[in-house]
Amino acid sequence: FHLVIVTAQVFDVAVWQIPAKIAGTVHACRWSLA
């Protein structure tokens, strides 16, 4: 049961970070293209 909680937390962090990384990558690409 504890493992499920940890997995949920890791998944929650991953879901939070993926859009942030995509946004950061897009932002960096725009800066390099500008």
Secondary structure in CASP SS format (residue, H / E / C, confidence):
PFRMAT SS
TARGET T0000
AUTHOR 0000-0000-0000
METHOD secondary structure of the structure
MODEL  1
F C 1.00
H H 1.00
L H 1.00
V H 1.00
I H 1.00
V H 1.00
T H 1.00
A H 1.00
Q H 1.00
V H 1.00
F H 1.00
D H 1.00
V H 1.00
A H 1.00
V H 1.00
W H 1.00
Q H 1.00
I H 1.00
P H 1.00
A H 1.00
K H 1.00
I H 1.00
A H 1.00
G H 1.00
T H 1.00
V H 1.00
H H 1.00
A H 1.00
C H 1.00
R H 1.00
W H 1.00
S H 1.00
L H 1.00
A C 1.00
END
